[in-house]
């Protein structure tokens, strides 16, 4: 019963227009206003709701697993001419993660995941 409720809650949070509506922090307009698009820029204080906190907590918990599985199935081939060290600008402190990028698309995916995870942590940081 708990598993069914959890699946329902997750699916509701990620598909409901009530949650993702215009007032939500997860609305793309609000994200652009409050959260920086790059990893190193400072981010202003964000006022978050309880629903935003629950979504960020669930996403922060399960998104890395989803990303890992997605990257393992999407980026199978390794481009031997690709050098990840040349594409670390602005992400130097994450070099241990990014050095394993197989190609430019994989690097972009890893960087996007880092930025999204940082946004989730900021939402959780500003939760009540």
LINTA-V291863 format. One record per helix or strand. SS is the DSSP state (~ for helix, > for strand). FROM is the first residue (numbers start at 1). TO is the last residue. If there is no record, write none. Layout:
ss={SS & SS}
from={FROM & FROM}
to={TO & TO}
This chain:
ss={~ & ~ & ~ & ~ & ~ & ~}
from={2 & 28 & 50 & 84 & 92 & 104}
to={15 & 34 & 74 & 87 & 98 & 125}
